[in-house]
Amino acid sequence: MPEQKGETTPPENVKFARILDEEDEALYLEYPIQNGTTTVMRLEADTFEKAVREAKSFLGIDEENRDEQGNLWQFD
């Protein structure tokens, strides 16, 4: 349905998480927690693909990359 003049589409709420590969050969997840603050946690995974799966499970992200609140997540 086309937008009516003066109507705007609300912006998509996108959250960004990063998989970090540190010098100790461990993988870490950096993700936002609130008000622009991020936190980092060590993952048990040994590959990037496994790290993304573990991160999605931990954050409650579904197959469409959305969490329980409907936020869209992107991984870097």
DSSP file (Angstrom, degrees, kcal/mol; ACC not computed):
  #  RESIDUE AA STRUCTURE BP1 BP2  ACC     N-H-->O    O-->H-N    N-H-->O    O-->H-N    TCO  KAPPA ALPHA  PHI   PSI    X-CA   Y-CA   Z-CA
    1    1 A M              0   0    0      0, 0.0     2,-0.0     0, 0.0     0, 0.0   0.000 360.0 360.0 360.0 126.3    0.0    0.0    0.0
    2    2 A P        -     0   0    0      0, 0.0     2,-0.1     0, 0.0     0, 0.0  -0.335 360.0-104.7 -68.5 148.9    1.5    3.3   -1.0
    3    3 A E        -     0   0    0      1,-0.1     2,-0.2     4,-0.1     3,-0.1  -0.456  30.9-122.1 -72.4 143.8    2.2    5.9    1.7
    4    4 A Q    >   -     0   0    0     -2,-0.1     3,-2.3     1,-0.1    -1,-0.1  -0.531  43.2 -83.9 -79.3 152.9   -0.1    8.8    2.0
    5    5 A K  T 3  S+     0   0    0      1,-0.3    -1,-0.1    -2,-0.2     3,-0.1  -0.358 119.1  20.9 -58.9 132.1    1.4   12.3    1.8
    6    6 A G  T 3  S+     0   0    0      1,-0.3     2,-0.3    -3,-0.1    -1,-0.3   0.214  97.7 116.3  92.4 -14.4    2.7   13.3    5.2
    7    7 A E    <   -     0   0    0     -3,-2.3     2,-0.4     2,-0.0    -1,-0.3  -0.626  45.5-165.2 -85.9 146.1    2.9    9.7    6.5
    8    8 A T        -     0   0    0     -2,-0.3    -4,-0.0    -3,-0.1    -3,-0.0  -0.959  21.2-121.9-128.1 150.7    6.2    8.2    7.4
    9    9 A T        -     0   0    0     -2,-0.4     3,-0.1     1,-0.1    -6,-0.0  -0.777  37.4-112.9 -87.2 129.7    7.3    4.7    8.0
   10   10 A P        -     0   0    0      0, 0.0     3,-0.1     0, 0.0    -1,-0.1  -0.346  40.5 -99.5 -61.9 143.9    8.8    4.2   11.5
   11   11 A P        -     0   0    0      0, 0.0     2,-0.2     0, 0.0    -3,-0.0  -0.330  37.8-106.9 -65.8 145.5   12.5    3.4   11.4
   12   12 A E        -     0   0    0     -3,-0.1     2,-1.1     1,-0.1    59,-0.1  -0.528  28.1-126.2 -69.9 133.7   13.4   -0.3   11.8
   13   13 A N        +     0   0    0     -2,-0.2    59,-2.3    57,-0.2     2,-0.4  -0.742  38.4 179.9 -85.7 102.1   15.0   -0.9   15.1
   14   14 A V  E     -a   72   0A   0     -2,-1.1     2,-0.4    57,-0.2    59,-0.2  -0.880  12.9-163.7-109.2 133.5   18.2   -2.6   14.2
   15   15 A K  E     -a   73   0A   0     57,-3.0    59,-2.3    -2,-0.4     2,-0.4  -0.916   9.8-146.1-114.5 144.1   20.8   -3.8   16.7
   16   16 A F  E     -a   74   0A   0     -2,-0.4     2,-0.3    57,-0.2    59,-0.2  -0.918  15.2-178.6-115.0 133.5   24.4   -4.7   15.7
   17   17 A A  E     -a   75   0A   0     57,-2.7    59,-1.9    -2,-0.4     2,-0.4  -0.940  11.2-151.5-125.8 150.9   26.5   -7.4   17.3
   18   18 A R  E     -C   30   0B   0     12,-2.6    12,-2.8    -2,-0.3     2,-0.6  -0.964  10.2-143.0-125.2 140.8   30.1   -8.2   16.5
   19   19 A I  E     -C   29   0B   0     -2,-0.4     2,-0.4    10,-0.2    10,-0.2  -0.912  26.3-157.0 -97.3 120.5   32.0  -11.5   16.7
   20   20 A L  E     -C   28   0B   0      8,-3.0     8,-2.6    -2,-0.6     2,-0.7  -0.836  11.9-154.2-105.0 135.4   35.6  -10.6   17.8
   21   21 A D  E     -C   27   0B   0     -2,-0.4     6,-0.2     6,-0.2     2,-0.1  -0.915  25.2-164.2-107.1 104.2   38.6  -12.9   17.2
   22   22 A E    >   -     0   0    0      4,-2.1     3,-1.7    -2,-0.7     4,-0.1  -0.361  33.5-102.6 -91.6 168.7   41.1  -12.1   19.9
   23   23 A E  T 3  S+     0   0    0      1,-0.3    -1,-0.1     2,-0.1    -2,-0.0   0.751 117.0  66.3 -61.4 -26.1   44.8  -12.8   20.3
   24   24 A D  T 3  S-     0   0    0      2,-0.1    -1,-0.3     1,-0.1     3,-0.1   0.296 116.1-113.4 -81.3  13.8   44.1  -15.7   22.7
   25   25 A E  S <  S+     0   0    0     -3,-1.7     2,-0.3     1,-0.3    -2,-0.1   0.605  78.0 126.5  65.3  15.6   42.4  -17.5   19.8
   26   26 A A        -     0   0    0     -4,-0.1    -4,-2.1    16,-0.0     2,-0.4  -0.700  57.5-128.6 -98.5 155.2   39.0  -17.2   21.5
   27   27 A L  E     -C   21   0B   0     18,-0.5    16,-3.1    16,-0.5     2,-0.3  -0.856  24.9-167.9-104.1 140.2   35.9  -15.8   19.9
   28   28 A Y  E     -CD  20  42B   0     -8,-2.6    -8,-3.0    -2,-0.4     2,-0.5  -0.906  16.4-135.8-127.1 152.7   33.9  -13.1   21.7
   29   29 A L  E     -CD  19  41B   0     12,-3.1    12,-2.2    -2,-0.3     2,-0.5  -0.947  14.7-168.5-109.2 123.6   30.5  -11.5   21.3
   30   30 A E  E     +CD  18  40B   0    -12,-2.8   -12,-2.6    -2,-0.5    10,-0.2  -0.962  22.3 158.5-109.5 124.6   30.1   -7.8   21.6
   31   31 A Y  E     - D   0  39B   0      8,-2.2     8,-2.3    -2,-0.5   -14,-0.2  -0.981  41.9 -98.6-146.6 154.8   26.5   -6.6   21.7
   32   32 A P  E     + D   0  38B   0      0, 0.0     6,-0.3     0, 0.0     3,-0.1  -0.457  29.9 176.3 -74.9 144.8   24.5   -3.6   22.9
   33   33 A I  E     -     0   0B   0      4,-3.1     2,-0.3     1,-0.3     5,-0.2   0.717  61.4 -29.1-114.9 -40.0   22.8   -3.8   26.3
   34   34 A Q  E >  S+ D   0  37B   0      3,-1.0     3,-2.9     0, 0.0    -1,-0.3  -0.900 113.4   6.4-174.4 148.4   21.2   -0.3   26.8
   35   35 A N  T 3  S-     0   0    0      1,-0.3     3,-0.1    -2,-0.3     0, 0.0   0.797 128.1 -50.8  45.2  42.0   21.6    3.3   25.9
   36   36 A G  T 3  S+     0   0    0      1,-0.3     2,-0.3     0, 0.0    -1,-0.3   0.448 105.3 133.0  81.1  -0.8   24.5    2.7   23.5
   37   37 A T  E <   -D   34   0B   0     -3,-2.9    -4,-3.1    -5,-0.0    -3,-1.0  -0.638  37.8-162.0 -83.9 140.0   26.5    0.7   26.1
   38   38 A T  E     -D   32   0B   0     -2,-0.3     2,-0.3    -6,-0.3    -8,-0.0  -0.817   5.9-161.0-117.8 161.9   28.0   -2.6   24.9
   39   39 A T  E     -D   31   0B   0     -8,-2.3    -8,-2.2    -2,-0.3     2,-0.4  -0.930   9.5-140.7-135.4 161.9   29.2   -5.6   26.7
   40   40 A V  E     -D   30   0B   0     -2,-0.3     2,-0.4   -10,-0.2   -10,-0.2  -0.975  16.4-179.4-127.9 137.5   31.5   -8.5   25.7
   41   41 A M  E     -D   29   0B   0    -12,-2.2   -12,-3.1    -2,-0.4     2,-0.3  -0.990  29.5-114.8-135.1 147.2   31.3  -12.2   26.5
   42   42 A R  E     -D   28   0B   0     -2,-0.4     2,-0.3   -14,-0.2   -14,-0.3  -0.584  29.8-145.7 -78.7 139.2   33.5  -15.1   25.5
   43   43 A L        -     0   0    0    -16,-3.1   -16,-0.5    -2,-0.3     8,-0.1  -0.732  13.4-139.7-103.2 154.7   31.9  -17.7   23.3
   44   44 A E        +     0   0    0     -2,-0.3    -1,-0.1     6,-0.1     7,-0.1   0.623  69.8 110.4 -83.7 -15.1   32.6  -21.5   23.4
   45   45 A A        -     0   0    0      1,-0.1   -18,-0.5     5,-0.1    -2,-0.1  -0.172  53.7-159.5 -64.7 152.3   32.5  -21.7   19.6
   46   46 A D  S    S+     0   0    0    -20,-0.1     2,-0.3     1,-0.0    -1,-0.1   0.398  74.1  47.8-113.2   0.4   35.7  -22.4   17.6
   47   47 A T  S  > S-     0   0    0      1,-0.1     4,-2.2   -20,-0.0     5,-0.1  -0.938  83.7-116.3-134.0 160.7   34.5  -21.1   14.2
   48   48 A F  H  > S+     0   0    0     -2,-0.3     4,-2.3     2,-0.2     5,-0.2   0.913 115.3  52.0 -60.8 -43.6   32.8  -17.9   13.1
   49   49 A E  H  > S+     0   0    0      1,-0.2     4,-2.0     2,-0.2    -1,-0.2   0.910 111.5  46.0 -61.9 -43.5   29.7  -19.8   11.9
   50   50 A K  H  > S+     0   0    0      1,-0.2     4,-2.6     2,-0.2    -1,-0.2   0.864 110.0  55.8 -66.3 -35.4   29.4  -21.6   15.3
   51   51 A A  H  X S+     0   0    0     -4,-2.2     4,-2.7     2,-0.2    -2,-0.2   0.903 106.7  49.1 -64.0 -41.3   29.9  -18.3   17.1
   52   52 A V  H  X S+     0   0    0     -4,-2.3     4,-2.7     2,-0.2     5,-0.2   0.928 111.9  48.8 -64.1 -43.9   27.0  -16.7   15.2
   53   53 A R  H  X S+     0   0    0     -4,-2.0     4,-2.1     1,-0.2    -2,-0.2   0.918 113.3  47.1 -61.6 -42.9   24.8  -19.6   16.1
   54   54 A E  H  X S+     0   0    0     -4,-2.6     4,-2.5     2,-0.2    -2,-0.2   0.907 112.6  49.5 -64.6 -41.8   25.8  -19.5   19.7
   55   55 A A  H  X S+     0   0    0     -4,-2.7     4,-2.6     2,-0.2    -2,-0.2   0.913 110.4  50.0 -64.0 -43.3   25.3  -15.7   19.8
   56   56 A K  H  X>S+     0   0    0     -4,-2.7     5,-2.9     1,-0.2     4,-0.8   0.908 111.8  48.6 -62.6 -41.2   21.8  -16.0   18.2
   57   57 A S  H ><5S+     0   0    0     -4,-2.1     3,-0.6    -5,-0.2    -2,-0.2   0.935 112.8  47.5 -63.0 -46.7   20.8  -18.6   20.8
   58   58 A F  H 3<5S+     0   0    0     -4,-2.5    -2,-0.2     1,-0.2    -1,-0.2   0.896 116.4  43.5 -61.8 -41.7   22.1  -16.5   23.7
   59   59 A L  H 3<5S-     0   0    0     -4,-2.6     9,-0.3    -5,-0.2    -1,-0.2   0.503 112.0-117.3 -85.5  -4.2   20.3  -13.4   22.5
   60   60 A G  T <<5 +     0   0    0     -4,-0.8     2,-0.4    -3,-0.6     8,-0.2   0.886  54.7 163.8  71.9  39.2   17.1  -15.2   21.6
   61   61 A I      < -     0   0    0     -5,-2.9     6,-0.2    -6,-0.2    -1,-0.2  -0.780  23.4-147.8 -96.6 131.9   17.3  -14.4   17.9
   62   62 A D    >   -     0   0    0      4,-2.8     3,-1.9    -2,-0.4    -1,-0.1  -0.117  37.5 -81.9 -88.7-172.7   15.1  -16.4   15.5
   63   63 A E  T 3  S+     0   0    0      1,-0.3    -1,-0.1     2,-0.1    -2,-0.0   0.731 129.5  55.8 -64.2 -23.4   15.6  -17.5   11.8
   64   64 A E  T 3  S-     0   0    0      2,-0.2    -1,-0.3     3,-0.0     9,-0.1   0.239 120.0-109.7 -92.9  13.0   14.5  -14.1   10.6
   65   65 A N  S <  S+     0   0    0     -3,-1.9     8,-3.1     1,-0.2     2,-0.4   0.803  77.2 130.1  63.3  34.1   17.2  -12.4   12.8
   66   66 A R  B     -B   72   0A   0      6,-0.2    -4,-2.8    -6,-0.0    -1,-0.2  -0.926  47.1-143.8-118.0 143.6   14.7  -10.9   15.2
   67   67 A D    >   -     0   0    0      4,-1.8     3,-1.8    -2,-0.4    -6,-0.2  -0.282  42.9 -83.4 -91.4-175.4   14.7  -11.1   19.0
   68   68 A E  T 3  S+     0   0    0     -9,-0.3    -8,-0.1     1,-0.3    -7,-0.1   0.752 129.8  53.3 -63.0 -25.4   11.6  -11.5   21.3
   69   69 A Q  T 3  S-     0   0    0      2,-0.1    -1,-0.3     0, 0.0    -3,-0.0   0.470 120.4-107.4 -87.2  -2.5   11.0   -7.7   21.2
   70   70 A G    <   +     0   0    0     -3,-1.8   -57,-0.2     1,-0.3     2,-0.2   0.495  67.5 151.1  89.6   4.1   11.0   -7.7   17.3
   71   71 A N        -     0   0    0    -59,-0.1    -4,-1.8     1,-0.1     2,-0.4  -0.466  44.7-128.5 -69.1 139.4   14.4   -6.0   17.0
   72   72 A L  E     -aB  14  66A   0    -59,-2.3   -57,-3.0    -6,-0.2     2,-0.4  -0.771  24.9-153.8 -87.9 131.0   16.3   -6.9   13.8
   73   73 A W  E     -a   15   0A   0     -8,-3.1     2,-0.4    -2,-0.4   -57,-0.2  -0.847  11.0-169.4-110.1 143.7   19.9   -8.0   14.5
   74   74 A Q  E     -a   16   0A   0    -59,-2.3   -57,-2.7    -2,-0.4     2,-0.4  -0.990  11.1-148.3-128.0 140.5   22.9   -7.8   12.2
   75   75 A F  E      a   17   0A   0     -2,-0.4   -57,-0.2   -59,-0.2   -59,-0.0  -0.862 360.0 360.0-111.2 143.9   26.2   -9.5   12.8
   76   76 A D              0   0    0    -59,-1.9   -58,-0.2    -2,-0.4    -1,-0.1   0.293 360.0 360.0-122.7 360.0   29.6   -8.3   11.8
